[in-house]
Amino acid sequence: MVCQKEFRIKRIEDIGLRLKDWKGIEFNAGIKTAFNPAYHINEATKAELIKLDSKNKEIIKPLLRGKDIKRWLYAYQNWYMLNTHNGIREIALEPINVKRDYPSIYNYLNQWKEELVARQDKGEHWTNLRNCAFLDEFEKQKIVWIEISDRANYALDTKGFYLTNSAYFLSGENLKYLVSVLNSSVSDYYFFQITAKIAGGRKRYTKQYVEQIPIPLITKQEQLPYEQLVDYVILAKSKADDIVFKFFESLLDAIVFELYFPEEIKSAGKEILKHLGDLKPITDDMSEEEKLAIIQSEFERLYDPNHPVRFAIETLDSVEEVRIIKEALK
């Protein structure tokens, strides 16, 4: 069994390229304020500050906390961060002068002056946040995830949320393909081999471990079915029947297995990717109703008992590598 396990790990490593070696992506953590009660505000406080001065909108940013991030999706709870940043030297962005430019926010923070002055992590002035060279990355499309979890919980953020320091993010290229693999059984199986368990069997999904995950480097054309299915899964999770969501999540997981164990899956007659060439894409210019109609029609087509895709998904466990990996994750 040890030899078989080593074989699986080596196979994953040989086929994939470690995330840290991918070009065009960047890993970062959420923002550490060193005193969240002052900088994290709710909807009512946001409204009050904007009522005092509409200019305050400039530095009030939507915030995701670690506990808001789920698998595929996040549950935004209308929290915000006062982005009193300390500038970015690389782009000649000066630290915010809160007292001069946002006096009502200065007055708001002043109630915690003693605690904010005593912080180790602060900027040029006691009202400023610590230095953050990657501040501009938050407003880009990115993959976000919670640090401590019992399983992979990666979500795609297209709205430019800021993050607390209990979360991490990955920005750059090929994000839909990467999130499809990161949320897969293969990725989590490998991850569990390189990180230690903590209380309750949970694990730390920190940069030092996540960046070690080997992911196959494939062409943009080859990424298409993964990207299309990520779109299906994300919308289906919140808007479609659970059976539809679970089917497409299983389908996506199955074609990730095919990335890493192509010979075993081919010899067992369980190939799926070759049947997905006519998968209908959903696009940003479509209405939600149009997108859901496509997802439903593709579900009905592929879920047909006579379709080879459904048969392959339901019998994929007959492939030894698939069965062993899935059992190890139970």
ROVORO-357779 format. One record per residue (C-alpha): residue number from 1; x, z, y. Coordinates in nm, 4 decimals. Example, Ala and Ser with C-alpha at 12.3 -4.5 7.8 and 13.67 -1.06 7.14 Angstrom:
<rs>
<resi = 1&u = 1.2300&w = 0.7800&v = -0.4500>
<resi = 2&u = 1.3670&w = 0.7140&v = -0.1060>
</rs>
This chain:
<rs>
<resi = 1&u = 0.0000&w = 0.0000&v = 0.0000>
<resi = 2&u = 0.2848&w = 0.0766&v = 0.2382>
<resi = 3&u = 0.4290&w = -0.2701&v = 0.1842>
<resi = 4&u = 0.0890&w = -0.4309&v = 0.2441>
<resi = 5&u = 0.0474&w = -0.2322&v = 0.5639>
<resi = 6&u = 0.3922&w = -0.3360&v = 0.6833>
<resi = 7&u = 0.3045&w = -0.6963&v = 0.6013>
<resi = 8&u = -0.0103&w = -0.6805&v = 0.8160>
<resi = 9&u = 0.1741&w = -0.5242&v = 1.1075>
<resi = 10&u = 0.4547&w = -0.7803&v = 1.0831>
<resi = 11&u = 0.2032&w = -1.0650&v = 1.0633>
<resi = 12&u = 0.0308&w = -0.9474&v = 1.3799>
<resi = 13&u = 0.3651&w = -0.9124&v = 1.5566>
<resi = 14&u = 0.4925&w = -1.2508&v = 1.4365>
<resi = 15&u = 0.1819&w = -1.4419&v = 1.5432>
<resi = 16&u = 0.1322&w = -1.2653&v = 1.8736>
<resi = 17&u = 0.3340&w = -1.2318&v = 2.1919>
<resi = 18&u = 0.3446&w = -0.8790&v = 2.3302>
<resi = 19&u = 0.1300&w = -0.8487&v = 2.6398>
<resi = 20&u = 0.4260&w = -0.7286&v = 2.8456>
<resi = 21&u = 0.5911&w = -1.0663&v = 2.7801>
<resi = 22&u = 0.2956&w = -1.2762&v = 2.8920>
<resi = 23&u = 0.3557&w = -1.4578&v = 3.2206>
<resi = 24&u = 0.1095&w = -1.4338&v = 3.5054>
<resi = 25&u = -0.0362&w = -1.0903&v = 3.4307>
<resi = 26&u = 0.0218&w = -0.7509&v = 3.5865>
<resi = 27&u = -0.0503&w = -0.3977&v = 3.4586>
<resi = 28&u = -0.1471&w = -0.1194&v = 3.6965>
<resi = 29&u = -0.3168&w = 0.2203&v = 3.7033>
<resi = 30&u = -0.5982&w = 0.3462&v = 3.9229>
<resi = 31&u = -0.5353&w = 0.5230&v = 4.2506>
<resi = 32&u = -0.4238&w = 0.8839&v = 4.2508>
<resi = 33&u = -0.5611&w = 1.0574&v = 4.5620>
<resi = 34&u = -0.4346&w = 1.4060&v = 4.4648>
<resi = 35&u = -0.7654&w = 1.5414&v = 4.5996>
<resi = 36&u = -1.0668&w = 1.3420&v = 4.4831>
<resi = 37&u = -1.3379&w = 1.5522&v = 4.6553>
<resi = 38&u = -1.2186&w = 1.4196&v = 4.9912>
<resi = 39&u = -1.1691&w = 1.0533&v = 4.9059>
<resi = 40&u = -1.4431&w = 0.9851&v = 4.6497>
<resi = 41&u = -1.7817&w = 0.9652&v = 4.8175>
<resi = 42&u = -2.1369&w = 0.8975&v = 4.7003>
<resi = 43&u = -2.3963&w = 0.6569&v = 4.8404>
<resi = 44&u = -2.5428&w = 0.9107&v = 5.0821>
<resi = 45&u = -2.2041&w = 0.9964&v = 5.2353>
<resi = 46&u = -2.1167&w = 0.6275&v = 5.2618>
<resi = 47&u = -2.4412&w = 0.5584&v = 5.4468>
<resi = 48&u = -2.3822&w = 0.8518&v = 5.6803>
<resi = 49&u = -2.0267&w = 0.7404&v = 5.7656>
<resi = 50&u = -2.1376&w = 0.3824&v = 5.8328>
<resi = 51&u = -2.4231&w = 0.5072&v = 6.0487>
<resi = 52&u = -2.1676&w = 0.6988&v = 6.2563>
<resi = 53&u = -1.9490&w = 0.3881&v = 6.2937>
<resi = 54&u = -2.0091&w = 0.0479&v = 6.1291>
<resi = 55&u = -1.6317&w = -0.0156&v = 6.1423>
<resi = 56&u = -1.5948&w = 0.2424&v = 5.8640>
<resi = 57&u = -1.7173&w = -0.0221&v = 5.6162>
<resi = 58&u = -1.3700&w = -0.1755&v = 5.6360>
<resi = 59&u = -1.2089&w = 0.1034&v = 5.4340>
<resi = 60&u = -1.4978&w = 0.2158&v = 5.2110>
<resi = 61&u = -1.4462&w = 0.0496&v = 4.8722>
<resi = 62&u = -1.6661&w = 0.0500&v = 4.5573>
<resi = 63&u = -1.5144&w = 0.2769&v = 4.2933>
<resi = 64&u = -1.5223&w = 0.2850&v = 3.9144>
<resi = 65&u = -1.4347&w = 0.6121&v = 3.7467>
<resi = 66&u = -1.2865&w = 0.6119&v = 3.3984>
<resi = 67&u = -1.6098&w = 0.7442&v = 3.2474>
<resi = 68&u = -1.8017&w = 0.4527&v = 3.4019>
<resi = 69&u = -1.6100&w = 0.1980&v = 3.1936>
<resi = 70&u = -1.7627&w = 0.0993&v = 2.8608>
<resi = 71&u = -1.6889&w = -0.1661&v = 2.5999>
<resi = 72&u = -1.7439&w = -0.5107&v = 2.7627>
<resi = 73&u = -1.9344&w = -0.3595&v = 3.0570>
<resi = 74&u = -1.9067&w = -0.0863&v = 3.3157>
<resi = 75&u = -2.1897&w = 0.1329&v = 3.4442>
<resi = 76&u = -2.1346&w = 0.1463&v = 3.8193>
<resi = 77&u = -2.2698&w = 0.4730&v = 3.9608>
<resi = 78&u = -2.2525&w = 0.3971&v = 4.3349>
<resi = 79&u = -1.9339&w = 0.5856&v = 4.4071>
<resi = 80&u = -1.6859&w = 0.4761&v = 4.6728>
<resi = 81&u = -1.3309&w = 0.5475&v = 4.7802>
<resi = 82&u = -1.2024&w = 0.6001&v = 5.1321>
<resi = 83&u = -0.9128&w = 0.3559&v = 5.1252>
<resi = 84&u = -0.6933&w = 0.5212&v = 5.3882>
<resi = 85&u = -0.3949&w = 0.3387&v = 5.2450>
<resi = 86&u = -0.0312&w = 0.3851&v = 5.3385>
<resi = 87&u = 0.0417&w = 0.0167&v = 5.3914>
<resi = 88&u = 0.2162&w = -0.2351&v = 5.1680>
<resi = 89&u = 0.5725&w = -0.3163&v = 5.2695>
<resi = 90&u = 0.5814&w = -0.6355&v = 5.0636>
<resi = 91&u = 0.3131&w = -0.7982&v = 5.2780>
<resi = 92&u = 0.3939&w = -0.6151&v = 5.6031>
<resi = 93&u = 0.0689&w = -0.4182&v = 5.5947>
<resi = 94&u = 0.0954&w = -0.1101&v = 5.8107>
<resi = 95&u = -0.0432&w = 0.2337&v = 5.7115>
<resi = 96&u = -0.3941&w = 0.2989&v = 5.8357>
<resi = 97&u = -0.4100&w = 0.5159&v = 6.1445>
<resi = 98&u = -0.7266&w = 0.7034&v = 6.0527>
<resi = 99&u = -0.7420&w = 0.9235&v = 6.3625>
<resi = 100&u = -0.7163&w = 0.6269&v = 6.6010>
<resi = 101&u = -0.9111&w = 0.3559&v = 6.4181>
<resi = 102&u = -1.1677&w = 0.5503&v = 6.2127>
<resi = 103&u = -1.2282&w = 0.8753&v = 6.4026>
<resi = 104&u = -1.5493&w = 0.9667&v = 6.2198>
<resi = 105&u = -1.3681&w = 0.9365&v = 5.8853>
<resi = 106&u = -1.0861&w = 1.1448&v = 6.0321>
<resi = 107&u = -1.3382&w = 1.4135&v = 6.1230>
<resi = 108&u = -1.4876&w = 1.3928&v = 5.7732>
<resi = 109&u = -1.1454&w = 1.4398&v = 5.6089>
<resi = 110&u = -1.0536&w = 1.7161&v = 5.8483>
<resi = 111&u = -1.2749&w = 1.9616&v = 5.6565>
<resi = 112&u = -1.0175&w = 1.9412&v = 5.3751>
<resi = 113&u = -0.7096&w = 1.9289&v = 5.5982>
<resi = 114&u = -0.5423&w = 2.2274&v = 5.4353>
<resi = 115&u = -0.5731&w = 2.0798&v = 5.0864>
<resi = 116&u = -0.4730&w = 1.7306&v = 5.2008>
<resi = 117&u = -0.1664&w = 1.8527&v = 5.3876>
<resi = 118&u = -0.0566&w = 2.0489&v = 5.0794>
<resi = 119&u = -0.0699&w = 1.7411&v = 4.8537>
<resi = 120&u = 0.2508&w = 1.6135&v = 4.6951>
<resi = 121&u = 0.1056&w = 1.2632&v = 4.6706>
<resi = 122&u = 0.0249&w = 1.1537&v = 5.0227>
<resi = 123&u = 0.1303&w = 0.8919&v = 5.2712>
<resi = 124&u = 0.2773&w = 0.8803&v = 5.6174>
<resi = 125&u = 0.0045&w = 1.1038&v = 5.7589>
<resi = 126&u = -0.1931&w = 1.3736&v = 5.5772>
<resi = 127&u = -0.5002&w = 1.1481&v = 5.5867>
<resi = 128&u = -0.3228&w = 0.8584&v = 5.4124>
<resi = 129&u = -0.3195&w = 0.7941&v = 5.0412>
<resi = 130&u = 0.0125&w = 0.7670&v = 4.8579>
<resi = 131&u = 0.2063&w = 0.4392&v = 4.8600>
<resi = 132&u = 0.0471&w = 0.1710&v = 4.6419>
<resi = 133&u = 0.2316&w = -0.1612&v = 4.6245>
<resi = 134&u = -0.0427&w = -0.3266&v = 4.4173>
<resi = 135&u = -0.3358&w = -0.2349&v = 4.6421>
<resi = 136&u = -0.4405&w = -0.5975&v = 4.6887>
<resi = 137&u = -0.4764&w = -0.6424&v = 4.3099>
<resi = 138&u = -0.7870&w = -0.4229&v = 4.2948>
<resi = 139&u = -1.0065&w = -0.6809&v = 4.4635>
<resi = 140&u = -0.9101&w = -0.9552&v = 4.2188>
<resi = 141&u = -1.0749&w = -1.0336&v = 3.8852>
<resi = 142&u = -0.9289&w = -0.7999&v = 3.6254>
<resi = 143&u = -0.9647&w = -0.6270&v = 3.2895>
<resi = 144&u = -1.0359&w = -0.2546&v = 3.3270>
<resi = 145&u = -1.0296&w = 0.0252&v = 3.0710>
<resi = 146&u = -1.0507&w = 0.4005&v = 3.0363>
<resi = 147&u = -0.7319&w = 0.5884&v = 2.9485>
<resi = 148&u = -0.8611&w = 0.8215&v = 2.6757>
<resi = 149&u = -1.1012&w = 0.6897&v = 2.4132>
<resi = 150&u = -1.1678&w = 0.6768&v = 2.0402>
<resi = 151&u = -1.1805&w = 0.2947&v = 2.0435>
<resi = 152&u = -1.1061&w = -0.0047&v = 2.2617>
<resi = 153&u = -1.3231&w = -0.0075&v = 2.5743>
<resi = 154&u = -1.2074&w = -0.3014&v = 2.7841>
<resi = 155&u = -1.4382&w = -0.4604&v = 3.0405>
<resi = 156&u = -1.4071&w = -0.7588&v = 3.2718>
<resi = 157&u = -1.4453&w = -0.6741&v = 3.6411>
<resi = 158&u = -1.5318&w = -0.9739&v = 3.8594>
<resi = 159&u = -1.6476&w = -0.7707&v = 4.1620>
<resi = 160&u = -1.3241&w = -0.6134&v = 4.2834>
<resi = 161&u = -1.3789&w = -0.2463&v = 4.2118>
<resi = 162&u = -1.1166&w = 0.0129&v = 4.2930>
<resi = 163&u = -1.0323&w = 0.2555&v = 4.0103>
<resi = 164&u = -0.9610&w = 0.6247&v = 3.9748>
<resi = 165&u = -0.6388&w = 0.7314&v = 3.8053>
<resi = 166&u = -0.8228&w = 0.7880&v = 3.4749>
<resi = 167&u = -0.8362&w = 0.4105&v = 3.4294>
<resi = 168&u = -0.5999&w = 0.1148&v = 3.4053>
<resi = 169&u = -0.6313&w = -0.2536&v = 3.4803>
<resi = 170&u = -0.4728&w = -0.5860&v = 3.4030>
<resi = 171&u = -0.4925&w = -0.8697&v = 3.6554>
<resi = 172&u = -0.3771&w = -1.2291&v = 3.6420>
<resi = 173&u = -0.4491&w = -1.5239&v = 3.4150>
<resi = 174&u = -0.6347&w = -1.5845&v = 3.0846>
<resi = 175&u = -0.8432&w = -1.2698&v = 3.1295>
<resi = 176&u = -1.1495&w = -1.3696&v = 2.9273>
<resi = 177&u = -0.9357&w = -1.4699&v = 2.6318>
<resi = 178&u = -0.7282&w = -1.1525&v = 2.6584>
<resi = 179&u = -1.0317&w = -0.9232&v = 2.6745>
<resi = 180&u = -1.1754&w = -1.0936&v = 2.3659>
<resi = 181&u = -0.8641&w = -0.9991&v = 2.1699>
<resi = 182&u = -0.8165&w = -0.6538&v = 2.3220>
<resi = 183&u = -1.1684&w = -0.5511&v = 2.2155>
<resi = 184&u = -1.1180&w = -0.6849&v = 1.8630>
<resi = 185&u = -1.0708&w = -0.5035&v = 1.5325>
<resi = 186&u = -0.7239&w = -0.6534&v = 1.4900>
<resi = 187&u = -0.6053&w = -0.5315&v = 1.8287>
<resi = 188&u = -0.7378&w = -0.1793&v = 1.7761>
<resi = 189&u = -0.5937&w = -0.1645&v = 1.4247>
<resi = 190&u = -0.2503&w = -0.2514&v = 1.5609>
<resi = 191&u = -0.2915&w = -0.0115&v = 1.8531>
<resi = 192&u = -0.3694&w = 0.2762&v = 1.6160>
<resi = 193&u = -0.0348&w = 0.2178&v = 1.4421>
<resi = 194&u = 0.1701&w = 0.2597&v = 1.7596>
<resi = 195&u = 0.0006&w = 0.5512&v = 1.9346>
<resi = 196&u = -0.0665&w = 0.9100&v = 1.8351>
<resi = 197&u = -0.4084&w = 1.0727&v = 1.8079>
<resi = 198&u = -0.5036&w = 1.3476&v = 2.0505>
<resi = 199&u = -0.7934&w = 1.5959&v = 2.0472>
<resi = 200&u = -1.1000&w = 1.4723&v = 1.8624>
<resi = 201&u = -0.9220&w = 1.1708&v = 1.7164>
<resi = 202&u = -0.9089&w = 0.9965&v = 2.0516>
<resi = 203&u = -0.6128&w = 0.7932&v = 2.1749>
<resi = 204&u = -0.4352&w = 0.7259&v = 2.5009>
<resi = 205&u = -0.4751&w = 0.3664&v = 2.6114>
<resi = 206&u = -0.1882&w = 0.3876&v = 2.8569>
<resi = 207&u = 0.0190&w = 0.0944&v = 2.9797>
<resi = 208&u = 0.3179&w = 0.1834&v = 2.7615>
<resi = 209&u = 0.1072&w = 0.1272&v = 2.4488>
<resi = 210&u = -0.1367&w = -0.1437&v = 2.5563>
<resi = 211&u = 0.1447&w = -0.3700&v = 2.6756>
<resi = 212&u = 0.2874&w = -0.3641&v = 2.3201>
<resi = 213&u = -0.0188&w = -0.5340&v = 2.1655>
<resi = 214&u = 0.0807&w = -0.8793&v = 2.0324>
<resi = 215&u = -0.1681&w = -1.1508&v = 2.1297>
<resi = 216&u = -0.1362&w = -1.5134&v = 2.0126>
<resi = 217&u = -0.0347&w = -1.7477&v = 2.2926>
<resi = 218&u = -0.2746&w = -2.0424&v = 2.2659>
<resi = 219&u = -0.3637&w = -2.3316&v = 2.4959>
<resi = 220&u = -0.6403&w = -2.3208&v = 2.7553>
<resi = 221&u = -0.8385&w = -2.5640&v = 2.5423>
<resi = 222&u = -0.8046&w = -2.3371&v = 2.2401>
<resi = 223&u = -0.9183&w = -2.0414&v = 2.4507>
<resi = 224&u = -1.2536&w = -2.2046&v = 2.5341>
<resi = 225&u = -1.4637&w = -2.0669&v = 2.2449>
<resi = 226&u = -1.3267&w = -1.7174&v = 2.3116>
<resi = 227&u = -1.4121&w = -1.7438&v = 2.6814>
<resi = 228&u = -1.7599&w = -1.8807&v = 2.6097>
<resi = 229&u = -1.8350&w = -1.6038&v = 2.3622>
<resi = 230&u = -1.7110&w = -1.3385&v = 2.6050>
<resi = 231&u = -1.9688&w = -1.4706&v = 2.8525>
<resi = 232&u = -2.2355&w = -1.4504&v = 2.5815>
<resi = 233&u = -2.1385&w = -1.0990&v = 2.4750>
<resi = 234&u = -2.1248&w = -0.9531&v = 2.8273>
<resi = 235&u = -2.4664&w = -1.0872&v = 2.9274>
<resi = 236&u = -2.6246&w = -1.0216&v = 2.5876>
<resi = 237&u = -2.5157&w = -0.6578&v = 2.5899>
<resi = 238&u = -2.7188&w = -0.5806&v = 2.9005>
<resi = 239&u = -2.9958&w = -0.8404&v = 2.8914>
<resi = 240&u = -3.0636&w = -0.9585&v = 2.5343>
<resi = 241&u = -3.1876&w = -0.8026&v = 2.2115>
<resi = 242&u = -2.9344&w = -0.5816&v = 2.0357>
<resi = 243&u = -2.9287&w = -0.8119&v = 1.7323>
<resi = 244&u = -2.8204&w = -1.1011&v = 1.9562>
<resi = 245&u = -2.5435&w = -0.8963&v = 2.1164>
<resi = 246&u = -2.4155&w = -0.7637&v = 1.7840>
<resi = 247&u = -2.4145&w = -1.1105&v = 1.6294>
<resi = 248&u = -2.2056&w = -1.2626&v = 1.9068>
<resi = 249&u = -1.9714&w = -0.9612&v = 1.9163>
<resi = 250&u = -1.9200&w = -1.0007&v = 1.5392>
<resi = 251&u = -1.8660&w = -1.3727&v = 1.5844>
<resi = 252&u = -1.6025&w = -1.3111&v = 1.8504>
<resi = 253&u = -1.4321&w = -1.0512&v = 1.6304>
<resi = 254&u = -1.4321&w = -1.2962&v = 1.3406>
<resi = 255&u = -1.2551&w = -1.5733&v = 1.5312>
<resi = 256&u = -0.9936&w = -1.3228&v = 1.6465>
<resi = 257&u = -0.9273&w = -1.2491&v = 1.2787>
<resi = 258&u = -0.8863&w = -1.6241&v = 1.2361>
<resi = 259&u = -0.6161&w = -1.6209&v = 1.5052>
<resi = 260&u = -0.4018&w = -1.3739&v = 1.3136>
<resi = 261&u = -0.4818&w = -1.4591&v = 0.9505>
<resi = 262&u = -0.5569&w = -1.8336&v = 0.9528>
<resi = 263&u = -0.4208&w = -1.9106&v = 0.6056>
<resi = 264&u = -0.6064&w = -1.6290&v = 0.4317>
<resi = 265&u = -0.9347&w = -1.7183&v = 0.6021>
<resi = 266&u = -0.8920&w = -2.0904&v = 0.5350>
<resi = 267&u = -0.8110&w = -2.0405&v = 0.1659>
<resi = 268&u = -1.1230&w = -1.8219&v = 0.1337>
<resi = 269&u = -1.3371&w = -2.0947&v = 0.2945>
<resi = 270&u = -1.4390&w = -1.8659&v = 0.5827>
<resi = 271&u = -1.3214&w = -2.0724&v = 0.8801>
<resi = 272&u = -1.5430&w = -2.0418&v = 1.1854>
<resi = 273&u = -1.3572&w = -2.1925&v = 1.4812>
<resi = 274&u = -1.4027&w = -2.5471&v = 1.3499>
<resi = 275&u = -1.7803&w = -2.4995&v = 1.3749>
<resi = 276&u = -1.7789&w = -2.3886&v = 1.7407>
<resi = 277&u = -1.6835&w = -2.7154&v = 1.9091>
<resi = 278&u = -2.0400&w = -2.7713&v = 2.0314>
<resi = 279&u = -2.0946&w = -2.4183&v = 2.1637>
<resi = 280&u = -2.2915&w = -2.4474&v = 2.4902>
<resi = 281&u = -2.1192&w = -2.2900&v = 2.7914>
<resi = 282&u = -2.2943&w = -2.0798&v = 3.0540>
<resi = 283&u = -2.1759&w = -2.1308&v = 3.4106>
<resi = 284&u = -2.1885&w = -1.9390&v = 3.7389>
<resi = 285&u = -2.4273&w = -2.1887&v = 3.8971>
<resi = 286&u = -2.6950&w = -2.1164&v = 3.6346>
<resi = 287&u = -2.9701&w = -1.8631&v = 3.6880>
<resi = 288&u = -2.9786&w = -1.5572&v = 3.4644>
<resi = 289&u = -3.2854&w = -1.7008&v = 3.2899>
<resi = 290&u = -3.1016&w = -2.0268&v = 3.2161>
<resi = 291&u = -2.8014&w = -1.8364&v = 3.0795>
<resi = 292&u = -3.0166&w = -1.6194&v = 2.8560>
<resi = 293&u = -3.2044&w = -1.9245&v = 2.7299>
<resi = 294&u = -2.8756&w = -2.0835&v = 2.6197>
<resi = 295&u = -2.7620&w = -1.7616&v = 2.4527>
<resi = 296&u = -3.0920&w = -1.7329&v = 2.2669>
<resi = 297&u = -3.0907&w = -2.0967&v = 2.1534>
<resi = 298&u = -2.7309&w = -2.0692&v = 2.0306>
<resi = 299&u = -2.8155&w = -1.7466&v = 1.8516>
<resi = 300&u = -3.1064&w = -1.9126&v = 1.6726>
<resi = 301&u = -2.8883&w = -2.2103&v = 1.5769>
<resi = 302&u = -2.5899&w = -2.0119&v = 1.4501>
<resi = 303&u = -2.7914&w = -1.7277&v = 1.2955>
<resi = 304&u = -2.9777&w = -1.9673&v = 1.0687>
<resi = 305&u = -2.9190&w = -1.8479&v = 0.7075>
<resi = 306&u = -2.7978&w = -2.1967&v = 0.6168>
<resi = 307&u = -2.5451&w = -2.2248&v = 0.8984>
<resi = 308&u = -2.1803&w = -2.1896&v = 0.7843>
<resi = 309&u = -2.0999&w = -1.9613&v = 1.0793>
<resi = 310&u = -2.3503&w = -1.6954&v = 0.9742>
<resi = 311&u = -2.2397&w = -1.7206&v = 0.6122>
<resi = 312&u = -1.8726&w = -1.6830&v = 0.7090>
<resi = 313&u = -1.9397&w = -1.3798&v = 0.9310>
<resi = 314&u = -2.1471&w = -1.2006&v = 0.6671>
<resi = 315&u = -1.8902&w = -1.2604&v = 0.3923>
<resi = 316&u = -1.5690&w = -1.2288&v = 0.5951>
<resi = 317&u = -1.4970&w = -0.8918&v = 0.4340>
<resi = 318&u = -1.4187&w = -1.0792&v = 0.1140>
<resi = 319&u = -1.0870&w = -1.1649&v = 0.2810>
<resi = 320&u = -0.8614&w = -0.8737&v = 0.1904>
<resi = 321&u = -0.6901&w = -0.8437&v = 0.5289>
<resi = 322&u = -1.0237&w = -0.8329&v = 0.7093>
<resi = 323&u = -1.1674&w = -0.5737&v = 0.4727>
<resi = 324&u = -0.8655&w = -0.3435&v = 0.4913>
<resi = 325&u = -0.8478&w = -0.3559&v = 0.8726>
<resi = 326&u = -1.2188&w = -0.2863&v = 0.9134>
<resi = 327&u = -1.2092&w = 0.0022&v = 0.6655>
<resi = 328&u = -0.9103&w = 0.1524&v = 0.8462>
<resi = 329&u = -1.1119&w = 0.1622&v = 1.1688>
<resi = 330&u = -1.4096&w = 0.3487&v = 1.0226>
</rs>
